[in-house]
Structures are given as C-alpha cells and as structure tokens.
Amino acid sequence: MKKKTFVSFSFGCRVNEAEREYIDSELIKLGFKLNLKRPDICIINTCAVTYKAEREAKKLIYRLKKDFPKTKIIITGCAATYWKKFNLNSKLPISLTISNNHKSDIAKIILNHLKQKANNSAKLCKNFLNVPNNSKFKNSGRLLVKIQDGCHRFCSYCIVPYLRGLPKSYTISNIIKSIQSNKKGIKEIIFTAINTEAFGYDTKQDFIDLIKTIIKKTDINRISFGSIHPWSINQRFIDFYKTYNPKKRIVNFFHIPIQSGSDKILKYMKRDYTTCEINKKINIIYKINPCALIATDIITGFLGETDKDFKDTYNFLKKSKISKFHVFRYSPRKNTAAYFMKNTIKEPSELQKKQRSQILRKLGEEKYNKFLKKLINYSCNALFIDKRTDNYQHALLDNQVPILVKTKENLKGQIKKIKVEEYKKNKLFGKIV
C-alpha cells in the first residue's frame, strides 16, 4: 500500500507545539510520510484560550479544504475538545475530531480511521517525549520537552483545566531518558508545561529537582523554560537561580504569565497573588541578573475592569522590570467561573478592549526596544538557529533575545560567543568574538 502523506499545524502555546512534534514522530514511525505540498491528511492541534485562537484554527481548516479538497482534515487539541463537547464541530469540513484525552493515541486512531495496517514492529509511545528529526526546533539544536499537562488552579477565565484535566506529570527519569534518546546535535532543551507549578503533584517530585537532575545527568548546554508560572517562582527557585552551578546553563528568559496589574482584577481572576507579591519576585530576578529578559501575558478587558483598573495595570507594567508583553483581549469561555460571573459583573465593550490592548502593546514595544538598546556591548554565548536574513544568520543570546550576525557560514545548531554591537530598526546586530 502506498505510503500516506501528512502535514501538521499547531496553534497556541509551546505545549501544543511539543505535542505536534510528538504526533509527527508517531506517524512517521507508522509509515506515514511528511509532505507539505500534497498531504493525504492534515492534522491541526488547536487552542481554545481565546475566540481569536479558535477563529484562526477555523480559518486554517477552510483554507486547507480549499487548497487540498481531497485531504482528510483531523483536529485535536483544546479547541477541538471544546467544539466536540458542545457539538460545535458538526458543520466544519473535517473528517475526525480527537479530544485531548485521546491525543496520546492519535497516530493509532488516525491509522484505524484510514483503515491502514500498521507495521507490527512499530510501537506507540504514549508520553509525548519522542521528537521527529524534521522538527524546526531540533534543526536549530533545540528540543521541546513536555514535562507536564493539566492544571488544578481553575482561574476564573480559563477553560484549559476543563479540557486538559488535572495535573499529570512525566517522571524525572522518563524525561532524562527522552533527552538522552533525542540529544544528538541538541544544545538547548525547552521545558514546556501547562503549569510548571503543578509539575510533580502526582509523581511526588519537584520542579527544582528536575532542573538540578538535568544539569547533573546531561551535558546539554542550555536549559530554558517556555513559560514559568508565578507560583513556581518561590524561595527555593530564587535560591537556586542565584547560586546554581558556575557553568551558567540556565537561559535567562522568564516568561511569567501575570495576566493583570490590578489587584482587584487578579482577585476576580482567582490568581491568588497580589501585584506587590509578584513584583517583589520580578525585582529579585532582575537584581540577580539585570540582563535577564522578563516577559508576561496580560489579559485586558476582563470582567469588572474599569478605567482605573486598566490604569493600574498600565502603571504596574510601566514601572516593572518586565520588558516584553503578550497582550490578549478577554474572551468569555463557556462553563468557566467567569462565564457565570458576567451576570453580575460588567464586561468592557469590544471597543474598550481593543483600545486598551493597543495601548498596552505600544507600551510593550517601547519597553522591549529599550531593553534591546541596553544590551549594546553585551557579550555572551549564543545559539545559532536555522534562519537567515540576507548575509546574516540569526542567533539567540543567553536570554533568548534574537540577534543577527554577519556570516557566510551556516552555523545553525552551534554555540559561539557573541558581542552585541548595534541596535538598528528594532533589531540587534553583533559579531563573533
């Protein structure tokens, strides 16, 4: 039987991207062939965090059906689970919807759906820890490692715990095995999780122990976090970051999803911390390393957000050491606590949400460019990635900030010492030293 071809897409967080890579790997093991031009099947790992994420997934579904009329479109992920739960996928031009709780078996499900027999020697691995060689991250010497799924927090706006369930972690020993089996050419591992705080809740292990074990038992040059949640930044984490081994293998990038700079809104969101508490943690990180890039997620237009609450968020972000923002407009998610709160708490208009998000994005651009300028004359080891612009190759500094280095060589996947020389047109330029 002729090999079936496929292509895959992912929306949302890096957990989704890590899962997409796993799905690719499992399909390839079962005899499928990656083909971007003529796929027999298209797999979309969707996101349901906002209406925008859902809309983008639907837009892709219709575009794929137009471009590849005969292809079978298969959807999975949070939006797919959400649509299936509320029967919202019945009118979409898709062949199959696979919920999150069956995602680990997705390759086998697809195979059965296509009524194609698997090679008996192919075994499915249900832990999302295998990575295909065609991964865009792996091609640049980076490895996405999913360490945890699910969440116990049930923040009032968030649909994710209802779609991914309670925390489920991979054991440290399994994570180490995954890194060792995929480590050829790898210079950086990127931990991905739905909530880093929840790592080890079910296995009785600990996030810091995981990092220490990776440092001790692997020779990976760079260890980074896709996101690190506010509750993970406790005294143990701070002590570790301040005193960890002299090789400086932790990438100094901290994406901390704070969601609001208003104490009233944080309380409505059920975030269980105040702006004062989180700002104190951010200031400690900054004091340890002023060149660490601190980023965040912010939701604007949440229920009850007045002009004063928005101003509180704006002022908090302006004064904080946070240098990069991802701004989202609040989208009501059915069956979340906030969905029912709307009966008693007023939601800002769509125009207010749009205006406020534009103001925050502008502030974010100003702060990020100010941070970039601060890095002129900064020197550190940088990882070259699989991306070029004219005569320049892109690299990532030790705080994940991209830099362009003029070179005719293909240095992807290599680590070189770089000095930042120039800031131009919102970009950094440097040289190998």
C-alpha positions as CSV (number, residue, x, y, z in Angstrom):
1,M,0.0,0.0,0.0
2,K,1.2,3.4,-0.9
3,K,2.5,5.5,2.0
4,K,0.0,8.1,3.2
5,T,1.3,11.6,3.4
6,F,0.6,14.2,6.0
7,V,1.2,17.8,7.3
8,S,0.6,19.1,10.8
9,F,-0.1,22.6,12.3
10,S,-0.2,23.9,15.8
11,F,-1.8,26.9,17.5
12,G,-1.2,28.4,20.9
13,C,1.4,27.5,23.5
14,R,4.6,25.6,23.2
15,V,3.0,22.6,24.8
16,N,0.9,22.3,21.7
17,E,4.0,22.6,19.6
18,A,5.7,19.8,21.6
19,E,2.6,17.7,21.1
20,R,2.6,18.4,17.4
21,E,6.2,17.2,17.1
22,Y,5.2,14.0,19.0
23,I,2.3,13.4,16.6
24,D,4.6,13.8,13.6
25,S,7.1,11.4,15.2
26,E,4.5,8.7,15.8
27,L,3.0,9.0,12.3
28,I,6.5,8.7,10.7
29,K,7.1,5.6,12.8
30,L,3.9,4.1,11.5
31,G,5.0,4.6,7.9
32,F,3.4,8.0,7.1
33,K,5.5,10.5,5.1
34,L,5.6,14.2,5.7
35,N,4.6,16.1,2.6
36,L,3.8,19.9,2.7
37,K,2.6,20.0,-0.9
38,R,0.3,17.0,-1.4
39,P,-0.9,15.7,2.0
40,D,-3.4,13.0,2.3
41,I,-4.2,14.2,5.8
42,C,-3.8,17.5,7.6
43,I,-3.7,17.5,11.4
44,I,-4.3,20.6,13.4
45,N,-3.5,20.9,17.1
46,T,-5.9,23.7,18.2
47,C,-6.0,26.2,21.0
48,A,-9.1,27.5,22.9
49,V,-7.6,30.2,25.1
50,T,-9.4,32.9,23.2
51,Y,-12.0,33.3,20.4
52,K,-9.2,34.6,18.2
53,A,-7.3,31.2,18.6
54,E,-10.5,29.3,17.7
55,R,-11.1,31.7,14.7
56,E,-7.6,31.2,13.4
57,A,-8.0,27.4,13.6
58,K,-11.3,27.5,11.7
59,K,-9.8,29.8,9.1
60,L,-7.0,27.3,8.5
61,I,-9.5,24.4,8.3
62,Y,-11.4,26.2,5.5
63,R,-8.2,27.2,3.7
64,L,-6.8,23.7,3.8
65,K,-10.1,22.3,2.4
66,K,-9.9,24.8,-0.4
67,D,-6.2,24.1,-1.2
68,F,-6.5,20.3,-0.8
69,P,-10.1,19.3,-1.5
70,K,-9.4,15.6,-1.2
71,T,-7.3,15.8,2.0
72,K,-8.7,14.5,5.3
73,I,-8.6,17.2,8.0
74,I,-8.2,15.9,11.5
75,I,-8.4,18.2,14.5
76,T,-7.2,17.7,18.1
77,G,-6.2,20.0,21.0
78,C,-8.2,22.3,23.3
79,A,-10.5,23.9,20.7
80,A,-11.3,20.6,19.1
81,T,-12.1,19.2,22.6
82,Y,-14.2,22.2,23.3
83,W,-16.1,22.0,20.0
84,K,-16.7,18.3,20.4
85,K,-18.0,18.8,23.9
86,F,-20.6,21.4,22.8
87,N,-21.2,19.9,19.4
88,L,-19.7,23.0,17.6
89,N,-17.7,21.0,15.1
90,S,-20.6,19.3,13.2
91,K,-20.6,21.9,10.3
92,L,-16.8,22.1,9.9
93,P,-15.3,20.3,6.8
94,I,-13.3,17.9,9.0
95,S,-13.0,14.1,8.9
96,L,-12.2,13.4,12.5
97,T,-12.1,15.2,15.9
98,I,-9.8,13.7,18.6
99,S,-10.2,15.0,22.1
100,N,-7.2,15.8,24.4
101,N,-7.8,12.7,26.5
102,H,-7.1,10.5,23.4
103,K,-4.3,12.6,22.0
104,S,-1.5,10.2,23.1
105,D,-3.1,7.6,20.9
106,I,-3.7,9.9,18.0
107,A,-1.4,8.1,15.4
108,K,-3.1,4.8,16.1
109,I,-6.6,6.4,15.9
110,I,-5.7,8.1,12.6
111,L,-4.3,4.8,11.3
112,N,-7.5,2.9,12.2
113,H,-9.6,5.7,10.7
114,L,-7.8,5.3,7.4
115,K,-8.1,1.5,7.7
116,Q,-4.4,1.1,7.1
117,K,-2.5,-1.7,8.8
118,A,0.5,-0.7,10.9
119,N,3.9,-2.3,10.8
120,N,3.9,-4.8,13.6
121,S,7.3,-3.6,14.7
122,A,6.2,-0.1,15.3
123,K,5.3,0.7,18.9
124,L,3.5,3.7,20.1
125,C,5.0,5.7,22.9
126,K,2.3,7.4,25.0
127,N,4.4,10.1,26.6
128,F,4.9,12.8,24.1
129,L,8.7,12.5,24.5
130,N,9.7,11.4,21.0
131,V,10.7,14.1,18.6
132,P,11.0,13.8,14.8
133,N,14.2,14.8,13.0
134,N,12.2,17.3,10.9
135,S,11.3,19.5,13.9
136,K,12.0,23.2,13.3
137,F,13.4,23.4,16.8
138,K,15.5,20.3,16.5
139,N,17.0,21.6,13.3
140,S,18.4,24.5,15.3
141,G,19.8,22.4,18.1
142,R,16.7,22.9,20.4
143,L,14.5,20.3,21.9
144,L,11.0,20.9,23.2
145,V,10.4,18.7,26.2
146,K,6.8,18.4,27.6
147,I,7.1,17.8,31.3
148,Q,3.6,18.2,32.5
149,D,-0.1,18.6,31.4
150,G,-3.3,19.8,33.0
151,C,-3.9,22.3,35.8
152,H,-5.5,22.4,39.2
153,R,-5.8,26.2,39.5
154,F,-9.1,26.8,37.7
155,C,-8.5,30.5,37.2
156,S,-11.9,32.1,36.6
157,Y,-11.3,33.0,32.9
158,C,-9.5,29.8,31.9
159,I,-11.1,26.8,30.0
160,V,-7.9,24.8,29.9
161,P,-8.4,22.7,33.1
162,Y,-11.8,21.6,31.8
163,L,-10.2,20.5,28.5
164,R,-6.9,19.0,29.7
165,G,-7.9,17.8,33.2
166,L,-6.0,17.8,36.4
167,P,-2.2,17.8,36.6
168,K,-0.3,14.9,35.1
169,S,3.5,14.8,35.1
170,Y,6.2,12.8,33.5
171,T,8.7,11.4,35.9
172,I,12.2,12.9,36.0
173,S,13.7,9.5,35.0
174,N,11.5,9.4,31.9
175,I,12.3,13.0,31.0
176,I,16.0,12.2,31.3
177,K,15.6,9.2,29.0
178,S,13.8,11.3,26.5
179,I,16.6,13.9,26.5
180,Q,19.3,11.2,26.2
181,S,17.5,9.5,23.3
182,N,17.0,12.7,21.4
183,K,20.2,14.6,22.4
184,K,22.2,14.2,19.1
185,G,23.0,17.7,18.0
186,I,20.9,19.3,20.8
187,K,22.3,22.3,22.5
188,E,19.2,23.5,24.3
189,I,16.2,22.0,25.9
190,I,13.0,24.0,26.4
191,F,10.7,22.8,29.2
192,T,7.0,23.1,28.2
193,A,4.1,22.7,30.6
194,I,0.5,23.8,31.1
195,N,1.5,24.9,34.7
196,T,5.1,24.5,35.9
197,E,3.9,24.8,39.5
198,A,2.0,21.5,39.0
199,F,5.0,19.5,37.9
200,G,5.3,16.5,40.3
201,Y,2.0,16.9,42.0
202,D,1.0,13.4,41.0
203,T,4.5,11.9,41.0
204,K,5.7,13.5,44.3
205,Q,8.6,15.1,42.5
206,D,9.7,18.7,42.3
207,F,10.4,21.3,39.6
208,I,13.8,22.3,41.0
209,D,14.8,18.7,41.5
210,L,14.1,18.2,37.8
211,I,16.3,21.1,36.8
212,K,19.1,20.0,39.1
213,T,18.9,16.5,37.7
214,I,19.1,17.7,34.1
215,I,22.2,19.7,35.0
216,K,23.8,16.8,36.8
217,K,22.9,14.0,34.4
218,T,23.1,15.6,30.9
219,D,25.6,17.8,29.2
220,I,23.0,20.0,27.4
221,N,24.5,23.5,27.2
222,R,21.3,25.5,27.6
223,I,18.2,24.8,29.8
224,S,15.2,27.1,29.3
225,F,11.5,27.4,30.1
226,G,8.7,28.1,27.6
227,S,6.8,29.7,30.5
228,I,7.3,29.7,34.2
229,H,4.2,30.3,36.3
230,P,4.2,32.8,39.2
231,W,3.7,30.1,41.8
232,S,6.9,28.4,40.6
233,I,9.0,31.4,41.5
234,N,9.2,30.6,45.2
235,Q,12.1,31.0,47.5
236,R,13.6,27.6,46.5
237,F,13.6,28.7,42.9
238,I,15.1,32.0,43.7
239,D,17.9,30.5,45.8
240,F,18.6,28.0,43.0
241,Y,18.8,30.7,40.3
242,K,21.1,32.8,42.5
243,T,23.5,30.0,43.4
244,Y,23.3,27.3,40.7
245,N,26.4,25.7,39.2
246,P,29.0,28.0,37.7
247,K,28.5,26.8,34.1
248,K,25.5,29.1,33.8
249,R,23.4,26.7,31.8
250,I,20.0,28.2,32.6
251,V,18.8,30.6,29.8
252,N,18.0,33.9,31.4
253,F,14.5,34.2,30.0
254,F,11.4,34.2,32.2
255,H,8.0,34.3,30.7
256,I,5.8,34.8,33.7
257,P,2.0,34.9,32.8
258,I,0.8,37.5,35.3
259,Q,-2.5,38.4,33.5
260,S,-3.2,41.7,35.2
261,G,-1.6,44.6,37.1
262,S,-4.7,45.3,39.1
263,D,-5.2,43.7,42.5
264,K,-9.0,43.8,42.1
265,I,-8.9,42.1,38.7
266,L,-6.4,39.5,39.9
267,K,-8.8,38.7,42.7
268,Y,-11.7,38.3,40.1
269,M,-9.4,36.1,38.1
270,K,-8.7,33.9,41.1
271,R,-4.9,34.3,40.6
272,D,-4.1,34.1,44.4
273,Y,-1.3,36.7,44.4
274,T,-1.1,40.5,44.5
275,T,0.8,42.8,42.3
276,C,3.1,43.6,45.2
277,E,4.0,39.9,45.7
278,I,4.7,39.2,42.1
279,N,6.6,42.5,41.6
280,K,8.9,41.5,44.5
281,K,9.8,38.2,42.8
282,I,10.4,40.0,39.5
283,N,12.7,42.5,41.2
284,I,14.7,39.7,42.8
285,I,15.3,38.1,39.4
286,Y,16.3,41.4,37.9
287,K,18.7,42.1,40.8
288,I,20.3,38.7,40.3
289,N,20.7,39.4,36.5
290,P,19.7,42.8,35.0
291,C,20.1,41.3,31.5
292,A,17.5,38.6,32.1
293,L,14.6,39.1,29.8
294,I,11.3,39.0,31.8
295,A,8.1,38.7,29.7
296,T,4.5,38.2,30.6
297,D,0.9,37.6,29.4
298,I,-1.7,40.2,30.1
299,I,-5.5,39.9,29.6
300,T,-7.2,43.2,29.1
301,G,-11.0,43.8,29.2
302,F,-11.7,41.2,31.9
303,L,-15.0,41.4,33.8
304,G,-15.2,44.5,36.0
305,E,-12.1,46.2,34.5
306,T,-12.8,49.9,34.9
307,D,-10.6,52.7,33.5
308,K,-8.9,52.8,36.9
309,D,-8.2,49.1,36.9
310,F,-6.7,49.4,33.4
311,K,-4.6,52.4,34.5
312,D,-3.4,50.3,37.5
313,T,-2.3,47.6,35.0
314,Y,-0.6,50.1,32.7
315,N,1.3,51.8,35.6
316,F,2.3,48.4,37.0
317,L,3.8,47.3,33.7
318,K,5.4,50.7,33.0
319,K,7.2,50.7,36.3
320,S,8.1,47.0,36.5
321,K,11.2,45.2,35.2
322,I,9.0,43.3,32.7
323,S,10.3,44.1,29.2
324,K,8.0,42.1,26.9
325,F,4.3,41.7,26.8
326,H,1.9,39.3,25.1
327,V,-1.5,41.1,25.2
328,F,-4.8,39.3,24.9
329,R,-8.4,40.6,24.8
330,Y,-10.6,38.7,27.3
331,S,-12.9,36.1,25.6
332,P,-15.7,34.5,27.7
333,R,-15.3,30.8,27.8
334,K,-18.4,28.7,28.3
335,N,-18.7,26.9,31.7
336,T,-15.8,28.8,33.3
337,A,-16.4,30.7,36.5
338,A,-16.1,34.0,34.6
339,Y,-18.8,32.8,32.2
340,F,-21.3,32.9,35.1
341,M,-19.8,36.0,36.8
342,K,-20.9,38.0,33.7
343,N,-24.4,38.0,35.1
344,T,-23.4,40.3,37.9
345,I,-20.1,41.9,36.8
346,K,-20.0,44.2,33.8
347,E,-17.7,43.3,30.8
348,P,-15.9,46.1,29.0
349,S,-17.1,46.7,25.4
350,E,-15.2,45.3,22.5
351,L,-14.1,48.9,21.6
352,Q,-12.6,49.4,25.1
353,K,-10.8,46.0,24.9
354,K,-9.3,47.0,21.5
355,Q,-8.2,50.4,22.7
356,R,-6.7,49.1,25.9
357,S,-4.9,46.3,24.1
358,Q,-3.4,48.8,21.6
359,I,-2.2,51.0,24.5
360,L,-0.5,48.0,26.2
361,R,1.1,46.7,23.0
362,K,2.6,50.1,22.3
363,L,4.0,50.3,25.9
364,G,5.4,46.7,25.4
365,E,7.1,47.7,22.2
366,E,8.7,50.7,23.8
367,K,9.9,48.7,26.8
368,Y,11.3,45.9,24.7
369,N,13.2,48.2,22.4
370,K,14.6,50.0,25.4
371,F,15.7,46.6,26.8
372,L,17.4,45.8,23.4
373,K,19.3,49.1,23.5
374,K,20.6,48.2,27.0
375,L,22.2,45.1,25.6
376,I,24.7,47.0,23.3
377,N,28.2,45.9,24.2
378,Y,26.8,42.8,26.0
379,S,28.8,39.6,25.4
380,C,27.6,36.0,25.9
381,N,27.4,32.6,24.3
382,A,24.6,32.5,21.7
383,L,22.9,29.6,19.9
384,F,22.7,30.0,16.1
385,I,19.3,28.9,14.7
386,D,18.1,27.7,11.3
387,K,17.1,31.2,10.0
388,R,18.9,33.7,7.7
389,T,18.2,37.2,6.5
390,D,20.4,38.2,3.6
391,N,24.0,37.8,4.7
392,Y,23.1,37.5,8.4
393,Q,22.3,34.4,10.4
394,H,20.0,34.5,13.4
395,A,21.2,33.5,16.9
396,L,19.7,33.6,20.4
397,L,21.5,35.3,23.2
398,D,21.6,33.7,26.6
399,N,18.4,35.5,27.4
400,Q,16.6,34.3,24.2
401,V,16.8,37.7,22.6
402,P,17.4,37.2,18.8
403,I,20.4,38.8,17.2
404,L,21.7,38.9,13.6
405,V,25.3,38.0,12.9
406,K,27.0,38.6,9.6
407,T,28.5,35.4,8.3
408,K,28.7,33.3,5.1
409,E,28.9,30.1,7.1
410,N,25.9,28.0,8.1
411,L,26.3,27.9,11.9
412,K,22.9,26.6,12.8
413,G,23.0,24.5,16.0
414,Q,26.3,25.9,17.1
415,I,27.1,28.0,20.1
416,K,29.5,30.9,19.7
417,K,30.5,33.8,21.9
418,I,28.8,36.9,20.5
419,K,29.2,40.6,21.3
420,V,26.2,42.9,20.7
421,E,27.4,45.8,18.6
422,E,24.4,47.7,17.2
423,Y,20.7,48.3,17.6
424,K,19.0,49.2,14.3
425,K,15.4,49.0,13.1
426,N,14.2,47.2,16.3
427,K,16.9,44.5,15.9
428,L,20.2,43.7,17.4
429,F,23.4,43.1,15.4
430,G,26.5,41.5,16.7
431,K,29.7,39.7,15.8
432,I,31.5,36.5,16.8
433,V,34.3,37.3,19.3
